[in-house]
Amino acid sequence: MDEKNKKAPQEALSNSCPLVTIVALCHNHAPFLREALDSILAQTYPALEVFLVDNGSTDASPQILREYAAAHPAWKLTLHAQNLGLCAGFNQAFRQSRGLF
């Protein structure tokens, strides 16, 4: 993404709070997922964008991600039907991100 698009969201907050992107990628991590997502919610930094990505889980992970995405509409949710692998799953979210960090 070009530098102009990366700066726009953070300028809305202030130049002192650059946008930070969090990509929460999982594959069959239901037992740990709520704790990880609650950790994101506990952050106090004001300029965050969050991507939730399920990589073809066969456990309750997709349902948990849907629940959190519904409660936090600004979070972006992607559910893959199959496991694309760690790098491919992460890179899809990364390409959509606008965060400076």
C-alpha positions as CSV (number, residue, x, y, z in Angstrom):
1,M,0.0,0.0,0.0
2,D,1.3,3.4,-0.8
3,E,2.5,5.8,1.9
4,K,-0.4,8.2,1.4
5,N,-3.0,5.5,2.3
6,K,-1.0,4.4,5.3
7,K,-0.9,8.0,6.8
8,A,-4.6,8.8,6.4
9,P,-6.0,6.7,9.3
10,Q,-3.3,7.8,11.8
11,E,-3.7,11.5,10.9
12,A,-7.3,11.3,12.0
13,L,-6.2,10.4,15.5
14,S,-3.0,12.5,15.6
15,N,0.5,12.3,14.4
16,S,1.6,11.0,17.8
17,C,-0.5,7.8,17.5
18,P,0.4,5.9,14.4
19,L,-2.0,3.2,13.4
20,V,-0.9,-0.3,14.6
21,T,-2.2,-3.4,12.9
22,I,-2.9,-6.7,14.7
23,V,-3.4,-9.9,12.7
24,A,-4.8,-12.6,14.9
25,L,-4.4,-15.8,12.8
26,C,-5.5,-19.2,14.1
27,H,-5.9,-22.8,13.1
28,N,-7.6,-25.0,15.7
29,H,-6.8,-22.8,18.6
30,A,-10.2,-22.6,20.3
31,P,-8.9,-23.4,23.8
32,F,-6.7,-20.4,23.7
33,L,-8.5,-18.0,21.4
34,R,-10.7,-16.2,23.9
35,E,-7.8,-15.3,26.0
36,A,-5.8,-14.0,23.0
37,L,-8.7,-11.9,21.8
38,D,-9.4,-10.6,25.2
39,S,-5.8,-9.5,25.3
40,I,-6.4,-7.4,22.2
41,L,-9.4,-5.9,23.9
42,A,-7.4,-5.0,26.9
43,Q,-5.0,-2.8,24.9
44,T,-5.3,0.9,25.7
45,Y,-3.5,2.2,22.6
46,P,-6.1,4.2,20.7
47,A,-5.1,3.6,17.1
48,L,-5.5,-0.1,16.3
49,E,-6.9,-2.1,13.4
50,V,-7.6,-5.7,14.0
51,F,-7.8,-8.6,11.5
52,L,-9.2,-11.9,12.6
53,V,-8.2,-14.8,10.3
54,D,-9.2,-18.4,10.7
55,N,-7.1,-20.8,8.6
56,G,-9.5,-23.7,8.0
57,S,-10.1,-24.7,11.6
58,T,-12.2,-27.8,12.4
59,D,-12.8,-26.9,16.0
60,A,-14.8,-24.0,17.5
61,S,-12.3,-21.3,16.4
62,P,-14.5,-19.9,13.6
63,Q,-17.5,-19.6,15.9
64,I,-15.4,-17.7,18.5
65,L,-14.0,-15.4,15.8
66,R,-17.5,-14.7,14.5
67,E,-18.7,-13.8,18.1
68,Y,-15.8,-11.3,18.6
69,A,-16.2,-9.8,15.1
70,A,-20.0,-9.3,15.7
71,A,-19.2,-7.6,19.1
72,H,-16.5,-5.4,17.5
73,P,-17.7,-4.4,14.0
74,A,-14.5,-2.5,13.2
75,W,-12.5,-5.8,13.4
76,K,-12.2,-7.5,10.0
77,L,-13.0,-11.2,9.8
78,T,-11.7,-13.7,7.3
79,L,-12.6,-17.4,7.4
80,H,-10.7,-19.7,5.1
81,A,-12.3,-23.0,4.2
82,Q,-8.9,-24.7,4.2
83,N,-5.6,-24.1,5.9
84,L,-3.6,-21.9,3.6
85,G,-0.5,-22.1,5.8
86,L,0.7,-19.6,8.3
87,C,2.5,-17.2,5.8
88,A,-0.3,-17.2,3.2
89,G,-3.0,-16.6,5.8
90,F,-1.1,-13.8,7.5
91,N,0.0,-12.2,4.2
92,Q,-3.7,-11.9,3.0
93,A,-4.5,-9.8,6.1
94,F,-1.2,-7.9,5.9
95,R,-1.9,-6.8,2.3
96,Q,-5.2,-5.2,3.5
97,S,-3.6,-3.5,6.5
98,R,-3.1,0.2,6.7
99,G,-1.0,0.3,9.9
100,L,2.4,1.9,10.1
101,F,3.3,-0.9,12.6
